[in-house]
Amino acid sequence: MHCGLEIVLPNGELIRTGMGAMPDPSAKSSAGTPDEQPGNRCWQLFNYGFGPYHDGIFSQSNYGVVVKMGMWLMPNPGGYQPYLITFEKDDDLPKIVEIIRQLRAKKEYKDVNRPLTEEELVAIQKQLNLGRWNFYGALYGPEVIRNAGWEVIKGTFGKIEGSKFYWPEEGKKSPGVLDIRSKTLCGIPTTDELKWVDWLPNGAHLFFSPISEITGDAANHQYSITKKRVIEAGFDFIGTFTIGMREMHHIVCLVFDREDAVQREKMQKLIKVLITDCAAHGWGEYRAHLALMDQIADTYSFNNHSLLKLSETLKNAIDPNGILAPGKNGVWPSNYNKAEWRLL
């Protein structure tokens, strides 16, 4: 989690948010330029200061350049145990999501130019010793706490027929992707996670990432709609559900051959259709390729786009010349005609 930002505004002024707005009493006001002055000792301890809370408006925006950010590091919890649970059937998804919601709140492929068939997917599952759905997680804390948590996990997910449980330390052969995830789950970065882009030659990707409530029905509905569109466009469906405390990210990984003009055109049409389809069900994206930002911003249209109008008002006040990332997340300065700059 972050706490305390230092930001350069479009007019060149330097600000510090939260407690950082209070000078360090040990520093002389004339001691160098503002960026050279030490920060308040509580700057990285309390986000809000006296208020208002400004940090959020610099997230995914074009209001300023964040040059410093305080981060809260996770203390050693006393132990760590990554795990993998595999599920055999495609229609297990709603049951998996329902279980995760309850627990979370408590703290060789074929070379063909078409999507893989159901029979081919089942064969790949068996070859890789994976499930149709695969859930990765980790337990943190002393051994007694991890053991208790593991019993709850096995007891709940074990109710789904065909579920299998893996630890990377076990002698049995466990899927190699668990070894990769075990690193990321304890904060060790790895580029191995991105090898799915090599699913196609010259692989490139677009992410489609709608947000929804955490229910089995929502997961199944979203999966059905997005998979149908992906298959219709002639691509294989690759997707993952990331469960938050109260919401769910459905990250659809759209992989295409970047050197194939036909695939590029199909992918462009596909993602625009996905945005429209999901908006019709109240599912909005939280991130996007630059070329899609205007379309997505337009789906957040409550009360005649009142939120977008607020963002534009802030943009024009903070950056009247429109010099920082015009059009970022659909927010255009008033001195730009966005129709002339539209990418798609």
C-alpha positions as CSV (number, residue, x, y, z in Angstrom):
1,M,0.0,0.0,0.0
2,H,1.3,3.5,-0.8
3,C,1.3,6.4,1.6
4,G,2.4,9.9,0.7
5,L,3.1,11.3,-2.8
6,E,5.4,14.0,-4.2
7,I,4.0,15.4,-7.4
8,V,5.1,17.9,-10.1
9,L,2.0,19.7,-11.4
10,P,1.8,20.9,-15.1
11,N,2.8,24.4,-14.0
12,G,6.0,23.0,-12.5
13,E,4.9,23.4,-8.9
14,L,5.9,20.6,-6.4
15,I,3.4,19.3,-3.9
16,R,3.5,16.7,-1.2
17,T,0.2,15.1,-0.2
18,G,-1.1,14.2,3.2
19,M,1.3,14.8,6.1
20,G,3.9,15.7,3.6
21,A,2.3,19.1,3.3
22,M,3.5,19.9,6.8
23,P,7.2,21.0,6.8
24,D,9.8,19.0,8.7
25,P,10.5,21.2,11.8
26,S,14.2,20.2,11.6
27,A,14.6,21.7,8.1
28,K,15.2,25.4,7.4
29,S,12.7,26.9,4.9
30,S,15.6,28.2,2.9
31,A,17.4,24.9,2.7
32,G,17.6,24.3,-1.0
33,T,14.8,23.8,-3.5
34,P,11.5,22.2,-2.3
35,D,12.5,18.8,-3.7
36,E,15.7,18.9,-1.6
37,Q,14.0,19.5,1.7
38,P,13.4,16.5,4.0
39,G,9.9,15.2,4.3
40,N,7.8,15.3,7.4
41,R,8.4,12.3,9.6
42,C,4.8,11.3,9.4
43,W,4.6,11.7,5.6
44,Q,4.7,7.9,5.0
45,L,2.7,7.0,8.1
46,F,-0.8,8.7,7.6
47,N,-2.3,9.2,4.2
48,Y,-4.9,11.8,4.9
49,G,-3.3,14.7,6.7
50,F,-5.8,17.5,7.4
51,G,-7.7,16.8,4.2
52,P,-9.0,16.9,1.5
53,Y,-7.4,13.6,0.4
54,H,-5.8,14.2,-3.0
55,D,-3.9,11.1,-3.7
56,G,-6.6,9.4,-5.7
57,I,-6.9,12.0,-8.4
58,F,-3.3,11.2,-9.5
59,S,-4.1,7.6,-10.1
60,Q,-4.7,6.8,-13.8
61,S,-4.9,10.5,-14.5
62,N,-3.1,13.3,-16.3
63,Y,-3.1,15.9,-13.5
64,G,0.6,15.6,-12.6
65,V,3.8,13.5,-12.5
66,V,4.3,11.4,-9.4
67,V,8.1,11.6,-8.6
68,K,8.1,10.1,-5.1
69,M,5.8,7.5,-3.5
70,G,6.0,6.1,0.0
71,M,5.3,2.3,0.3
72,W,4.3,0.3,3.3
73,L,6.2,-3.0,3.2
74,M,4.7,-6.2,4.6
75,P,6.5,-7.4,7.7
76,N,7.6,-11.0,7.9
77,P,4.4,-12.8,8.8
78,G,6.3,-15.7,10.4
79,G,5.8,-18.2,7.5
80,Y,4.5,-18.6,4.0
81,Q,2.8,-21.5,2.2
82,P,1.8,-21.2,-1.5
83,Y,-0.7,-23.7,-2.9
84,L,-2.7,-24.7,-6.0
85,I,-6.1,-26.2,-6.2
86,T,-7.2,-27.6,-9.6
87,F,-10.8,-28.2,-10.7
88,E,-11.7,-30.7,-13.5
89,K,-14.9,-29.2,-15.0
90,D,-15.6,-26.0,-16.9
91,D,-18.9,-25.6,-15.1
92,D,-17.2,-25.6,-11.7
93,L,-16.6,-21.9,-12.0
94,P,-19.7,-20.6,-10.1
95,K,-19.1,-22.9,-7.1
96,I,-15.4,-21.9,-7.0
97,V,-16.2,-18.1,-7.0
98,E,-19.0,-18.5,-4.3
99,I,-16.5,-20.3,-2.0
100,I,-13.7,-17.7,-2.6
101,R,-16.1,-14.8,-1.8
102,Q,-16.9,-16.3,1.6
103,L,-13.3,-17.1,2.4
104,R,-11.9,-13.8,1.0
105,A,-14.2,-11.7,3.1
106,K,-12.7,-13.4,6.1
107,K,-9.4,-12.3,5.4
108,E,1.9,-29.3,-26.0
109,Y,-0.8,-27.4,-27.8
110,K,-2.0,-28.0,-31.4
111,D,-0.7,-25.8,-34.2
112,V,-4.1,-24.9,-35.8
113,N,-5.5,-21.6,-37.1
114,R,-8.8,-21.9,-35.1
115,P,-9.8,-22.0,-31.5
116,L,-9.1,-25.2,-29.6
117,T,-12.0,-27.7,-29.3
118,E,-13.3,-29.0,-26.0
119,E,-11.6,-32.4,-26.7
120,E,-8.3,-30.7,-27.3
121,L,-8.6,-28.6,-24.1
122,V,-9.3,-31.7,-22.0
123,A,-6.3,-33.4,-23.5
124,I,-4.1,-30.5,-22.6
125,Q,-5.4,-30.5,-19.1
126,K,-4.3,-34.1,-18.7
127,Q,-1.0,-33.6,-20.3
128,L,-0.1,-30.6,-18.1
129,N,-1.7,-32.1,-15.0
130,L,-3.8,-29.0,-14.5
131,G,-7.5,-28.3,-14.1
132,R,-9.9,-26.5,-16.4
133,W,-9.9,-23.9,-13.6
134,N,-6.8,-23.4,-11.4
135,F,-6.9,-21.4,-8.1
136,Y,-3.6,-20.1,-6.7
137,G,-3.2,-18.7,-3.3
138,A,-0.9,-18.5,-0.2
139,L,-1.2,-18.7,3.5
140,Y,0.8,-16.3,5.7
141,G,1.7,-16.5,9.3
142,P,3.2,-18.9,11.9
143,E,2.8,-22.6,11.2
144,V,-0.1,-23.1,13.5
145,I,-2.1,-20.4,11.8
146,R,-1.2,-21.7,8.3
147,N,-2.2,-25.2,9.3
148,A,-5.6,-24.0,10.6
149,G,-6.2,-22.0,7.4
150,W,-5.3,-24.9,5.2
151,E,-7.8,-27.1,6.9
152,V,-10.5,-24.6,6.2
153,I,-9.4,-24.3,2.5
154,K,-9.4,-28.1,2.0
155,G,-12.7,-28.5,3.8
156,T,-14.5,-25.9,1.6
157,F,-13.0,-26.4,-1.8
158,G,-12.9,-30.2,-1.3
159,K,-16.7,-30.2,-1.6
160,I,-16.2,-29.6,-5.4
161,E,-15.9,-33.0,-7.0
162,G,-12.5,-33.7,-8.7
163,S,-10.7,-30.9,-6.9
164,K,-7.0,-31.5,-6.2
165,F,-4.6,-29.8,-3.9
166,Y,-0.9,-29.0,-4.4
167,W,2.0,-27.5,-2.5
168,P,5.3,-26.8,-4.4
169,E,7.3,-28.6,-1.7
170,E,5.5,-31.9,-2.1
171,G,7.3,-34.8,-3.7
172,K,4.4,-35.4,-6.2
173,K,4.7,-33.8,-9.6
174,S,3.0,-30.4,-9.3
175,P,2.3,-28.0,-12.2
176,G,5.3,-25.8,-13.0
177,V,3.2,-22.6,-13.0
178,L,2.8,-23.1,-9.2
179,D,6.5,-22.6,-8.8
180,I,6.2,-19.3,-10.7
181,R,3.2,-18.1,-8.7
182,S,4.9,-19.1,-5.4
183,K,7.5,-16.4,-6.2
184,T,5.0,-13.6,-7.0
185,L,2.8,-14.4,-4.0
186,C,5.7,-13.6,-1.7
187,G,6.8,-10.5,-3.6
188,I,9.5,-11.8,-5.9
189,P,9.0,-10.4,-9.4
190,T,9.3,-12.7,-12.4
191,T,8.8,-12.3,-16.1
192,D,7.9,-16.0,-16.5
193,E,4.3,-15.0,-15.7
194,L,4.1,-13.3,-19.1
195,K,5.0,-16.3,-21.2
196,W,1.4,-16.9,-22.1
197,V,1.9,-14.1,-24.7
198,D,3.9,-16.7,-26.7
199,W,0.7,-18.7,-27.3
200,L,0.8,-17.4,-30.8
201,P,3.9,-16.5,-33.0
202,N,4.9,-12.8,-32.7
203,G,2.5,-12.7,-29.7
204,A,1.0,-9.4,-28.6
205,H,-1.9,-8.8,-26.3
206,L,-4.8,-6.6,-25.3
207,F,-6.2,-6.8,-21.8
208,F,-10.0,-6.6,-21.3
209,S,-10.6,-6.2,-17.6
210,P,-14.2,-5.6,-16.5
211,I,-15.2,-5.4,-12.8
212,S,-18.1,-7.2,-11.3
213,E,-19.6,-8.4,-8.0
214,I,-18.2,-11.6,-6.5
215,T,-20.9,-14.2,-7.3
216,G,-20.9,-17.4,-9.1
217,D,-23.7,-16.2,-11.4
218,A,-21.8,-13.0,-12.3
219,A,-18.6,-15.0,-13.0
220,N,-20.4,-17.6,-15.2
221,H,-22.4,-14.9,-17.1
222,Q,-19.3,-12.8,-17.8
223,Y,-17.3,-15.9,-18.8
224,S,-20.0,-17.0,-21.2
225,I,-20.4,-13.6,-22.9
226,T,-16.7,-12.9,-23.3
227,K,-15.7,-16.4,-24.3
228,K,-18.5,-16.5,-27.0
229,R,-17.2,-13.2,-28.5
230,V,-13.6,-14.4,-28.5
231,I,-14.4,-17.7,-30.1
232,E,-16.5,-16.0,-32.7
233,A,-13.5,-13.7,-33.6
234,G,-11.4,-16.8,-34.2
235,F,-9.2,-16.7,-31.1
236,D,-8.6,-18.9,-28.1
237,F,-10.1,-17.7,-24.8
238,I,-7.5,-17.0,-22.1
239,G,-8.9,-15.5,-18.9
240,T,-8.4,-15.3,-15.2
241,F,-10.5,-14.1,-12.3
242,T,-8.8,-12.1,-9.6
243,I,-10.9,-11.9,-6.4
244,G,-10.7,-8.7,-4.3
245,M,-12.3,-8.1,-0.9
246,R,-15.6,-7.0,-2.4
247,E,-15.2,-7.0,-6.2
248,M,-13.8,-9.3,-8.9
249,H,-11.5,-8.5,-11.8
250,H,-12.1,-10.7,-14.9
251,I,-8.9,-10.3,-16.9
252,V,-9.4,-11.6,-20.4
253,C,-6.1,-11.9,-22.2
254,L,-6.5,-11.3,-25.9
255,V,-3.5,-12.7,-27.7
256,F,-2.9,-12.1,-31.4
257,D,-0.1,-12.2,-34.0
258,R,1.1,-8.6,-34.1
259,E,2.6,-9.1,-37.6
260,D,-0.7,-10.4,-39.0
261,A,-2.8,-7.5,-40.3
262,V,-6.0,-9.6,-40.4
263,Q,-5.6,-10.6,-36.8
264,R,-4.9,-7.1,-35.7
265,E,-8.1,-5.9,-37.4
266,K,-10.1,-8.7,-35.9
267,M,-8.7,-8.0,-32.4
268,Q,-9.5,-4.3,-32.7
269,K,-13.2,-5.1,-33.6
270,L,-13.4,-7.8,-30.9
271,I,-12.4,-5.6,-27.9
272,K,-14.7,-2.8,-29.0
273,V,-17.6,-5.3,-29.0
274,L,-16.6,-6.6,-25.6
275,I,-16.6,-3.1,-24.1
276,T,-20.1,-2.5,-25.5
277,D,-21.4,-5.9,-24.4
278,C,-20.2,-5.7,-20.9
279,A,-21.3,-2.1,-20.4
280,A,-24.8,-3.3,-21.2
281,H,-24.6,-5.5,-18.1
282,G,-23.1,-2.8,-15.9
283,W,-19.5,-4.1,-16.1
284,G,-17.0,-1.4,-16.6
285,E,-13.2,-1.6,-17.3
286,Y,-10.7,-0.2,-14.9
287,R,-7.7,0.0,-17.4
288,A,-7.3,0.1,-21.1
289,H,-5.1,0.6,-24.2
290,L,-4.7,4.2,-25.1
291,A,-6.8,3.7,-28.3
292,L,-9.8,2.5,-26.2
293,M,-9.9,5.1,-23.4
294,D,-12.5,7.3,-25.0
295,Q,-14.9,4.4,-25.6
296,I,-14.5,3.2,-22.1
297,A,-14.8,6.6,-20.5
298,D,-18.1,7.1,-22.4
299,T,-19.6,4.0,-20.7
300,Y,-19.3,5.7,-17.3
301,S,-22.2,7.9,-18.4
302,F,-24.4,8.3,-15.2
303,N,-26.3,11.6,-15.1
304,N,-25.0,12.8,-18.6
305,H,-21.4,11.9,-17.9
306,S,-21.3,14.0,-14.7
307,L,-18.1,12.3,-13.4
308,L,-16.2,12.9,-16.7
309,K,-17.3,16.6,-16.6
310,L,-15.8,16.8,-13.1
311,S,-12.6,15.3,-14.3
312,E,-12.4,17.7,-17.2
313,T,-13.0,20.7,-14.9
314,L,-10.1,19.5,-12.7
315,K,-7.9,19.0,-15.7
316,N,-8.6,22.5,-17.1
317,A,-7.9,24.1,-13.7
318,I,-4.7,22.2,-13.0
319,D,-3.4,22.0,-16.5
320,P,-4.9,24.9,-18.5
321,N,-2.5,24.4,-21.4
322,G,-3.2,20.7,-21.7
323,I,0.4,19.6,-21.7
324,L,0.2,16.4,-19.7
325,A,-1.1,13.3,-21.5
326,P,-4.2,14.9,-23.1
327,G,-6.9,12.3,-23.4
328,K,-5.6,10.0,-20.7
329,N,-8.5,7.9,-19.5
330,G,-10.8,9.9,-21.7
331,V,-10.1,13.3,-20.0
332,W,-9.3,15.9,-22.6
333,P,-8.4,19.5,-21.9
334,S,-10.7,22.2,-23.3
335,N,-8.1,23.3,-25.9
336,Y,-8.2,19.9,-27.7
337,N,-10.8,18.6,-30.1
338,K,-10.8,14.9,-29.1
339,A,-12.6,13.9,-32.3
340,E,-9.4,14.9,-34.2
341,W,-7.2,12.8,-31.9
342,R,-9.3,9.7,-31.7
343,L,-7.1,6.6,-32.5
344,L,-9.9,4.2,-33.4
